[in-house]
Amino acid sequence: MCICLNCKNINRCLQYYLIELQHNEKHLNPNPQFFPTSPIVKIKTIDNYSEIELEWDVFECLSFRENPGYWSKLML
């Protein structure tokens, strides 16, 4: 799971914006201005027999500031 979901910077972060792009998701912020320090993205392949999917997740970031469930508050 992407650590961004529990980060207080999620709604202004360029790295999360790029993750949203990879997942074809609506952006929390169409113009993020926050450039995180040293994010590390893990890309996992998922074989669904008829196609291969890529799962993009940030699993480490020096800019991470914990705020559990913050993304769900932004979706309201």
KERONU-850868 format. One record per atom (N, C-alpha, C): residue in one letter; x, y, z. Coordinates in steps of 0.001 Angstrom, whole numbers, plus 500000, padded with zeros to 6 digits. Example, Ala and Ser with C-alpha at 12.3 -4.5 7.8 and 13.67 -1.06 7.14 Angstrom:
! KERONU-850868
A513190494310507800 A512300495500507800 A513200496700507800 S512850497750507080 S513670498940507140 S512900500030507870 
This chain:
! KERONU-850868
M500843498819500000 M500000500000500000 M500887501243500000 C500444502250499293 C501172503509499179 C501124504268500512 I502281504662501032 I502324505384502310 I501696506769502187 C501542507254500971 C500976508592500750 C499588508745501360 L498845507651501446 L497485507721501968 L497441508195503411 N498554508046504112 N498624508473505511 N499586509640505718 C499789510431504674 C500731511559504751 C499981512886504665 K500367513834505497 K499700515134505491 K500020515948504228 N501002515510503441 N501373516231502224 N500668515714500965 I499820514714501095 I499248514031499929 I498538514973498957 N497826515959499448 N497027516806498564 N497824517878497829 R499112517987498102 R499926518977497390 R501220518394496833 C501329517067496860 C502568516380496515 C502637515975495037 L503723516339494390 L503927515994492991 L504087514486492797 Q504737513804493708 Q504915512358493565 Q503568511641493603 Y502692512049494516 Y501370511415494565 Y500575511734493303 Y500728512920492782 Y500091513291491518 Y500505512305490415 L501782511969490369 L502280511022489365 L501740509611489605 I501583509225490865 I500978507928491185 I499521507912490705 E498806509008490931 E497426509099490452 E497369508929488929 L498306509538488236 L498371509394486776 L498521507931486374 Q499420507230487024 Q499670505832486700 Q498441504951486942 H497616505335487908 H496423504562488248 H495162505090487555 N495335506092486696 N494198506717486005 N493130507202486982 E493574507790488073 E492669508304489102 E492521509814488972 K491400510318489451 K491173511759489508 K492180512360490491 H492723513520490153 H493739514154490998 H493115514870492198 L493747514721493353 L493348515488494530 L493624516968494300 N494701517232493569 N495111518601493286 N495661518636491855 P495050519405490964 P495518519438489577 P496848520170489380 N497320520861490411 N498556521626490293 N499391521528491574 P499954520345491868 P500730520186493103 P502017521003493066 Q502360521581494191 Q503540522451494285 Q504596521933495258 F504362520763495836 F505276520215496836 F506135519125496195 F507439519277496274 F508384518308495712 F508993517506496864 P508572516258497027 P509042515463498155 P510520515098498039 T511113514837499177 T512519514460499243 T512664512942499193 S513369512460498215 S513753511055498067 S512606510041498150 P511533510241497377 P510506509201497377 P511012507957496638 I510668506795497139 I511028505540496483 I509736504835496111 V509597504555494821 V508383503939494295 V508649502477493979 K507746501628494428 K507809500205494125 K506763499929493055 I507175499250491996 I506264498900490908 I506132497386490883 K504900496930491086 K504627495504491146 K503783495118489934 T504096493992489328 T503274493505488222 T502233492533488756 I501035492650488223 I499924491788488608 I499411491123487335 D499431489803487331 D498980489049486160 D497513488672486348 N496658489267485528 N495224488976485579 N494818488034484450 Y495727487201484019 Y495535486209482957 Y495291486851481592 S494387487798481500 S494120488420480207 S494991489647479961 E495563490198481039 E496434491366480896 E497343491490482115 I498402492231481935 I499335492512483025 I499068493937483503 E498899494097484802 E498696495418485387 E499934495798486189 L500174497098486302 L501257497606487130 L500669498326488327 E501165498016489498 E500736498660490732 E501878499552491212 W501640500857491266 W502644501837491654 W502381502283493087 D503369502147493957 D503217502550495359 D504496503210495865 V504336504316496566 V505462504929497271 V505600504171498588 F506780503613498844 F506937502876500100 F507962503521501026 E508625504565500547 E509549505306501403 E509669506727500873 C509726507703501782 C509838509104501387 C510302509902502599 L511346510687502429 L511860511479503544 L510931512630503923 S510001512982503049 S509040514055503330 S507765513544503995 F507673512249504223 F506472511662504819 F506215512248506200 R505000512750506405 R504562513266507706 R503237512585508026 E503269511710509019 E502117510857509302 E500875511638509713 N499789511278509059 N498459511789509373 N497487510705508907 P497296509657509732 P496522508488509317 P495153508823508729 G494891508274507535 G493598508428506881 G493318509800506306 Y494329510651506206 Y494127512030505726 Y493462512063504349 W493855511170503466 W493289511154502111 W491776510970502131 S491263510155503071 S489822509910503111 S489057511183503510 K489662512033504320 K489041513314504690 K488986514245503491 L489956514140502585 L490004514988501395 L488968514568500365 M488550513313500407 M487612512773499420 M486163513142499727 L485883513689500912 L484505514032501295 L483975515212500552 
